[in-house]
Amino acid sequence: MGIEIASDYKPSDSEPFMNERQREYFRNKLSAWKDEILRESKETLEHLQNESSQLPDLADRASTETDRALELRTRDRQRKLISKIEEALQRLDDGSYGYCEETGEPIGLKRLDARPIATLSLEAQERHERRERVYRDD
């Protein structure tokens, strides 16, 4: 696919923003995250399939149903996260990755490293959250 990068490589502000090495770093990071979520999802599914639903005790059955509901909610969140990861990978392909969708400014390497699916700069995200709070309080 892209270039080979060292396992200890970390993007730095001293190099051009979203150069080929940085793009490959984030592509690897996003792909590994997606693979991990898919593996966990598969394990959850196997666990649900292997679990016995023939529990005689009502309390045990209720506890099992609660656990299943929680696992299914978690899987739904994971499904949405995979979709965001795939969108980020698409942005890497089209060249828009790493730039704020509101301002067009670079998002910042530290923010992207911490939240590789970020689409807003820290400032734009904070504005968005403030607006959300104002409307939620109404």
C-alpha positions as CSV (number, residue, x, y, z in Angstrom):
1,M,0.0,0.0,0.0
2,G,2.0,3.0,1.3
3,I,5.5,3.5,2.5
4,E,7.2,1.5,5.3
5,I,7.4,3.4,8.6
6,A,9.3,2.5,11.7
7,S,7.4,1.0,14.6
8,D,8.6,3.8,16.9
9,Y,7.6,6.6,14.5
10,K,5.4,9.3,15.9
11,P,4.2,12.2,13.8
12,S,5.9,15.5,14.6
13,D,5.2,19.2,14.0
14,S,8.7,19.5,12.6
15,E,7.7,17.7,9.3
16,P,5.1,18.8,6.7
17,F,1.5,18.2,8.0
18,M,-0.1,15.1,6.5
19,N,3.0,14.1,4.6
20,E,3.1,10.5,3.3
21,R,4.7,9.1,6.5
22,Q,2.0,10.7,8.6
23,R,-0.8,9.5,6.4
24,E,0.6,6.0,6.5
25,Y,1.0,6.2,10.3
26,F,-2.7,7.1,10.7
27,R,-3.8,4.6,8.1
28,N,-2.0,1.8,10.1
29,K,-3.4,3.1,13.4
30,L,-7.0,3.2,12.1
31,S,-6.7,-0.2,10.4
32,A,-5.3,-1.8,13.6
33,W,-8.1,-0.2,15.7
34,K,-10.8,-1.5,13.2
35,D,-9.2,-5.0,13.3
36,E,-9.3,-5.0,17.1
37,I,-12.9,-4.0,17.2
38,L,-13.9,-6.7,14.7
39,R,-12.0,-9.3,16.7
40,E,-13.7,-8.3,19.9
41,S,-17.0,-8.2,18.1
42,K,-16.5,-11.8,16.8
43,E,-15.6,-12.9,20.4
44,T,-18.8,-11.3,21.8
45,L,-20.9,-13.0,19.1
46,E,-19.3,-16.4,19.9
47,H,-19.9,-15.8,23.6
48,L,-23.6,-15.1,23.0
49,Q,-24.0,-18.1,20.8
50,N,-22.3,-20.4,23.3
51,E,-24.2,-19.1,26.3
52,S,-27.0,-21.3,27.5
53,S,-30.4,-19.7,27.5
54,Q,-31.9,-22.6,29.4
55,L,-31.1,-21.3,32.8
56,P,-33.6,-22.7,35.3
57,D,-33.2,-19.9,37.9
58,L,-35.2,-16.8,37.1
59,A,-32.6,-14.5,38.7
60,D,-29.8,-16.1,36.6
61,R,-31.9,-15.8,33.5
62,A,-32.6,-12.1,34.2
63,S,-28.9,-11.5,34.8
64,T,-28.0,-13.2,31.6
65,E,-30.5,-11.1,29.6
66,T,-29.1,-7.9,31.2
67,D,-25.6,-9.0,30.2
68,R,-26.8,-9.8,26.6
69,A,-28.5,-6.4,26.3
70,L,-25.3,-4.7,27.4
71,E,-23.2,-6.7,25.0
72,L,-25.6,-5.8,22.1
73,R,-25.5,-2.1,23.0
74,T,-21.7,-2.3,23.0
75,R,-21.7,-4.0,19.6
76,D,-23.9,-1.3,18.3
77,R,-21.5,1.3,19.5
78,Q,-18.6,-0.6,17.9
79,R,-20.5,-0.8,14.6
80,K,-20.9,3.0,14.6
81,L,-17.2,3.4,15.5
82,I,-16.2,1.1,12.6
83,S,-18.2,3.3,10.3
84,K,-16.3,6.4,11.6
85,I,-13.0,4.6,11.1
86,E,-13.9,3.7,7.5
87,E,-14.9,7.3,6.9
88,A,-11.5,8.4,8.3
89,L,-9.7,5.9,6.0
90,Q,-11.7,7.4,3.1
91,R,-10.6,10.9,4.1
92,L,-7.0,9.6,4.0
93,D,-7.6,8.4,0.4
94,D,-9.2,11.7,-0.7
95,G,-6.7,14.0,1.0
96,S,-9.1,15.6,3.5
97,Y,-7.9,13.6,6.6
98,G,-6.4,15.8,9.3
99,Y,-8.2,18.9,8.3
100,C,-11.2,20.4,10.2
101,E,-14.4,20.0,8.3
102,E,-15.6,23.3,9.7
103,T,-12.6,25.6,9.2
104,G,-10.3,23.6,6.9
105,E,-7.4,24.2,9.3
106,P,-5.2,21.3,10.4
107,I,-6.7,19.4,13.3
108,G,-3.4,18.9,15.1
109,L,-1.2,15.9,15.4
110,K,-1.7,15.4,19.2
111,R,-5.5,15.4,18.8
112,L,-5.4,13.1,15.8
113,D,-3.1,10.7,17.7
114,A,-5.5,10.6,20.6
115,R,-8.7,10.6,18.5
116,P,-7.8,9.4,15.0
117,I,-11.4,9.7,13.8
118,A,-11.6,13.4,14.7
119,T,-13.2,15.6,12.1
120,L,-13.1,18.9,14.0
121,S,-10.2,20.9,15.4
122,L,-10.2,21.2,19.2
123,E,-11.6,24.8,18.9
124,A,-14.3,23.8,16.5
125,Q,-15.2,20.8,18.7
126,E,-15.5,23.0,21.8
127,R,-17.7,25.5,19.9
128,H,-19.9,22.6,18.8
129,E,-20.2,21.2,22.3
130,R,-21.1,24.7,23.7
131,R,-23.8,25.1,21.1
132,E,-25.1,21.6,22.0
133,R,-25.2,22.4,25.7
134,V,-27.1,25.7,25.0
135,Y,-29.8,23.9,22.9
136,R,-30.0,21.0,25.3
137,D,-30.7,23.3,28.2
138,D,-33.7,24.9,26.4
